[in-house]
Amino acid sequence: SQQGEEDPQALSIQEGENATMNCSYKTSINNLQWYRQNSGRGLVHLILIRSNEREKHSGRLRVTLDTSKKSSSLLITASRAADTASYFCATDGPGGGADGLTFGKGTHLIIQP
Amino acid sequence: SQTIHQWPATLVQPVGSPLSLECTVEGTSNPNLYWYRQAAGRGLQLLFYSVGIGQISSEVPQNLSASRPQDRQFILSSKKLLLSDSGFYLCATGGAGNQPQHFGDGTRLSIL
């Protein structure tokens, strides 16, 4: 089955710095999504990038997608303490997402004040 | 906007006991519904999904079952819990047609 794999597994940076997380997957996709999870809570959708898109922005978030390398990156600029969370990439299946998403193991991001 | 209710938030159960976790959705009709399980420090594993009342698809062989008795109600059950059923269970909607999924706040299940 398809699987997103994020790296690094954990990342600790100072507030104000930029944070970059990477994701790799194995097979063709319709879209790739990034989610955030605060400790003990559900996942919150951040951004969706379609397979025919190369870059997408949303506020302080920038996502890139390279389908030839089967990889994506999430950049958070000017990080804040509130950005501390786990970040997951997710890919859809043959059903275009209707049959669920495949999630990676996540990157745990810690922003030091 | 969609709201997903899950309860209970936390549950401690002995091995061999039954389980019933409920998920209800507001703000949408005929949603796709999903149950995921998250082991500690790990990503999410899809357990079941449903595209309509009474329609359940299972992704992995397991000790659990799911039912969808109403359009916006999704139930996760077990007749006899195992230690390996411990985890964080998340209900979600959406996902079709390049749409994101929306998650509930989850149930933390501990098996003793």
Interface residues (C-beta under 8 A of the other chain):
Chain A: G4 N30 N31 Q33 G40 R41 G42 L43 V44 H45 L48 R50 F88 A90 D92 G95 G96 G97 A98 D99 G100 L101 T102 F103 G104 K105 G106 H108
Chain B: I4 N32 Y34 Y36 G41 R42 G43 L44 Q45 L46 Y49 V51 S57 E59 F88 L90 A92 G94 G95 A96 G97 N98 Q99 P100 Q101 H102 F103 G104 D105 G106 R108
